[in-house]
Amino acid sequence: MTEVSTSKEAAGQPTARGDRIAVVIGSTRPTRICPDIASWIREVAQAGSPLTYELLDLAEVELPLDEPLKAALQQYHHEHTRRWSRIIDSYDGFIFVFPQYNWGYPAALKNALDYLYYEWRDKPATVATYGTRGGGKAATQLLTVLQGLHMRALDNHLELAIGDNDVDDTWQIIDVEATLHSYREQVRTIDEQLIEALKDDQQ
Ligand SMILES: Cc1cc2nc3c(=O)[nH]c(=O)nc-3n(C[C@H](O)[C@H](O)[C@H](O)COP(=O)(O)O)c2cc1C
């Protein structure tokens, strides 16, 4: 499996503002395929890009739904919330990668989003869903949530179709490149749109 750069490593690393994109691993199941897909997207997006793409794994982030006040007040009682706030503050844009679960998106991803508010605001973002038919229903739902957080959704997003022929008996992807190569151009377009969106910020 591809090595995942965890949020622990990402936390507090100083980089130039305006170029840091989190590729969020939005499934936290122990047998998930999400890290393989997110790693492929990160690599394709990074190739030749002036932006810096990093994996951000929600399985490494413990957020137990215990903040007493709503996130928009930014009065965080718990260190894990302050830490999550610093991590998200340190990114300039996001690609949320996640599966469709029962026509929706993973609860862990919604929880991670709802823990904060202003930290997401105005940042460019898109989604990459997957499922036997691409996970379009989950994509539509999360794009609505991003609107609620006043993020700037890109014009393009990805719906990756992963069928029974792409996986082995334990539902692990047999050959990630073979399964996903037809989406390469779409990932490159997303990189271009993120560059444009962040250029606008600097003007
Ligand atoms: C709770 C659950 C619900 C699922 N619902 C759907 C679904 O609505 N549509 C679909 O195409 N696949 C569905 N699947 C199959 C997933 O696409 C497949 O298990 C995939 O590996 C999940 O991603 P993950 O392994 O990264 O968690 C579901 C899987 C789980 C565990």
PDBQT file of the ligand as one rigid body, heavy atoms in Angstrom, charges set to zero:
ROOT
HETATM    1  C1  LIG A 301     -21.795   0.891   4.499  1.00  0.00    +0.000 C 
HETATM    2  C2  LIG A 301     -21.520   0.700   3.026  1.00  0.00    +0.000 A 
HETATM    3  C3  LIG A 301     -22.438   1.174   2.108  1.00  0.00    +0.000 A 
HETATM    4  C4  LIG A 301     -22.199   1.058   0.736  1.00  0.00    +0.000 A 
HETATM    5  N1  LIG A 301     -23.061   1.642  -0.171  1.00  0.00    +0.000 NA
HETATM    6  C5  LIG A 301     -22.730   1.682  -1.487  1.00  0.00    +0.000 A 
HETATM    7  C6  LIG A 301     -23.502   2.443  -2.423  1.00  0.00    +0.000 A 
HETATM    8  O1  LIG A 301     -24.500   3.091  -2.094  1.00  0.00    +0.000 OA
HETATM    9  N2  LIG A 301     -23.121   2.439  -3.707  1.00  0.00    +0.000 N 
HETATM   10  C7  LIG A 301     -21.996   1.775  -4.139  1.00  0.00    +0.000 A 
HETATM   11  O2  LIG A 301     -21.675   1.810  -5.335  1.00  0.00    +0.000 OA
HETATM   12  N3  LIG A 301     -21.229   1.051  -3.284  1.00  0.00    +0.000 NA
HETATM   13  C8  LIG A 301     -21.571   0.997  -1.974  1.00  0.00    +0.000 A 
HETATM   14  N4  LIG A 301     -20.780   0.300  -1.080  1.00  0.00    +0.000 N 
HETATM   15  C9  LIG A 301     -19.626  -0.432  -1.601  1.00  0.00    +0.000 C 
HETATM   16  C10 LIG A 301     -18.385   0.483  -1.561  1.00  0.00    +0.000 C 
HETATM   17  O3  LIG A 301     -18.265   1.213  -2.762  1.00  0.00    +0.000 OA
HETATM   18  C11 LIG A 301     -17.122  -0.357  -1.353  1.00  0.00    +0.000 C 
HETATM   19  O4  LIG A 301     -17.262  -1.127  -0.178  1.00  0.00    +0.000 OA
HETATM   20  C12 LIG A 301     -15.884   0.523  -1.203  1.00  0.00    +0.000 C 
HETATM   21  O5  LIG A 301     -14.763  -0.319  -0.975  1.00  0.00    +0.000 OA
HETATM   22  C13 LIG A 301     -16.029   1.466  -0.009  1.00  0.00    +0.000 C 
HETATM   23  O6  LIG A 301     -14.911   2.326   0.093  1.00  0.00    +0.000 OA
HETATM   24  P1  LIG A 301     -13.819   2.134   1.275  1.00  0.00    +0.000 P 
HETATM   25  O7  LIG A 301     -13.339   0.701   1.147  1.00  0.00    +0.000 OA
HETATM   26  O8  LIG A 301     -12.748   3.106   0.961  1.00  0.00    +0.000 OA
HETATM   27  O9  LIG A 301     -14.525   2.381   2.573  1.00  0.00    +0.000 OA
HETATM   28  C14 LIG A 301     -21.035   0.381   0.278  1.00  0.00    +0.000 A 
HETATM   29  C15 LIG A 301     -20.119  -0.097   1.238  1.00  0.00    +0.000 A 
HETATM   30  C16 LIG A 301     -20.344   0.062   2.590  1.00  0.00    +0.000 A 
HETATM   31  C17 LIG A 301     -19.314  -0.423   3.583  1.00  0.00    +0.000 C 
ENDROOT
TORSDOF 0
